Every structure is written in C-alpha cells, then in structure tokens.
Amino acid sequence: MSEAAIDTPGRTPRHLWLVGIAGLLWSSMGAFDYLMTETRNESYMSRFTPEQLEFFYGFPTWVVAFWAVAVWGGVLGTLLLLLRKRLAVPVLLGSFLAMIITSIHNFLLADGLAVMGGAGVAFSVLIFVFALGLWLYARSMAQRGVLV
C-alpha cells in the first residue's frame, strides 16, 4: 500500500453519522440534566423527592467536577466523532472514566442506592454501557483510519 493510501482518510461510513448523532443527542440529555440540577431549576427538579434533592445538592465539589467532565466530555467527544477527529477517542475515554468515578461516589460512597432505588442503578448501568460503547466505537473508527 502506498503512503498516500495510508495518509488519506477513508470515506465516512454511514454508521458513524448514526452513532455520532445518537451519541450527541444522548450526551446532550446528560448535559441538560447537569445544567438543570446545578442551576436548581425549580420546574425540572420538582419531579424529585426531597430526599433525592438533598442527595443531588449535597454532592461534594469534586463529584460535581467529575460529573461535568463526564457530561461535557460526552458532548465534545461525540462532536469530535462527527467531525472525524481522532481526539474523540481520549475525550470519550475521559468522559467514561469520569462517569465511573461519579458512580463510585453515588452508589458506593454515598447512599445513592437507597435514595435513587433500583431505577437509578439501572439508569446508571445504561449510561455506563452507552459511554463504554461510544468510546469503543470511536477507538475502532480511529484504528480503521476513519478518524484523523
């Protein structure tokens, strides 16, 4: 294979657009949730119990920081994926790792399971699977030369 063939990025597969747009929508929902929670939007937060509100508003600063990295990293990473940038891989990995750290706090160090119940754990598992899938997909696209 010639050097030009190696350096020339491949055609963008259609599935990249599907995964990228779905990932951007998913990550945007997480960013919206983060903004509404951190600004204590009354209308948005009214769906939670007083115990859940106390739990959310009691996050230490470091947890809020990792949560921000997780959600905004997901938004940035999926945008980079759509732009076919290799930088999507480490950004999505950072987002995934930050999400793991917030989950460790929420469900192992704090009383998140009691406060949020099984549905909260199930949703966190879904977030975990989606974040892991986005990172693995981006890594695969980078290895195939789709991301430059």
N, C-alpha and C positions, 0 to 999 in steps of 0.2 A: 504494500500500500504506500502511496506517495505521501510526502509530508503535507502537501496541500489537502489531501483527503482526510488526514488526521486532524488538521487545524480547522477545517471547515465544519461548522456545526451542522448537525443533521436537521432534517425537516422536523418541524414541531409535530409530534403525534397528537391526534385529536384528544386522546385521553388526558393529555397534560392540561388542556383547556377545561375539561370536565372536572378533573381533580383540583386544579387551581381555583376555579370559580367556586366549587363546593367548599373547598378549604377556606377561601376568603369569606364566604358567607358564614360558615361555622365560626371562624375566628372573630368575625365582626360581632356575632352574637355574644361571644365571650367578652369582647371589649366593651360592648354596650352594657352588659351586666356589671362589669367592673366599674364603669363610669357612674351608673345609676346607684350602685352600692356606695361608692366612695363619696359621691355628692349627696348621699342620703336622700335621694329623690323620693318624696313622700308618696306619690302615686305608685311608683314602681315597687317600693319597699312595703306598701300596705298589704301585700299578699303573704307576708311572712308573719310568724307568731312573734310575740315579744321575746321569747327565749332565743329564737333564731336571729332576731335583730341584735340582741345583746351579744350573741356569738359573732356575727359579722362585724359589728362595730368594735368588738374587743380584740380584733387581730392586732398582734404586735406590728410595729413598723416594718420589720424585716419580712414578715409574711406578706404584707401589702406590697412591698417592693418585689418580692418573687412572683406574686400574683400578676403585677403589672408586666414584668418581664415575660411571663407565660402568655398573657393575652396579646400584648402588643408585639411580642416576638412572633406569635402565630399570624397576626395580620401582616407584619413586614415579610415574614418568610413566605407566605402564600403570594404576596405581591411579587417578590423576587422570583418565585417559581413561575408565575405567569410571564415575567419578563425574561425568563430563561437564564437566570443568573445563578451561577454555582454557589454564590454566597447564601442562597436559600438553605443549603444543607446545614451549615453550622448555626444559622439563625433558628431554624426549626428544631435542631437538637437542643439549643439553649432554651427555647420555649418549652420543650418537652421536659427537660431536666428541672426547670423552674416549677412546672406543674407538679412534678413528683414531690418536690420539696414542700410546696403548699399543701399537698395531700397528706404528706407525713405529719405536718403540723396539725392539720384539721382533723385527721382521724386517728392518729397515734398519740400526739402530744396534748391535743385539746379534746374536748368531749363531743366532737362533731358527729359521731355515730348516734349518740343519744339525742342530740339536738336536731339533726337533719333526718335521722332514720334511715331505713334501708334504701329509700328512693334516692337520698343524697349520695349514698355509696354507689348505687347503680349508675347514677349520672356521672359520678367521678370516674368510674370504670370506663364508661362510654367516652369521656373526654380523653382518658389515658389511651385508649385504643385508637381514637381518631388522631391524636397528636403523634403517637408512635407511627401510625400508618403514613401520615404526611411526611415525617422525617425519612422513613424507609423509602417512600416513593421518590422524594427529592434526591436521596442518595443514589438510587437506581438510575434516575434520569441523568445525574452527573456522571456516573460510571459509563453510561451509554453514549456520553458526549452530547446529549441534548441541551444540558445546561453549560454555559460557557462563563 
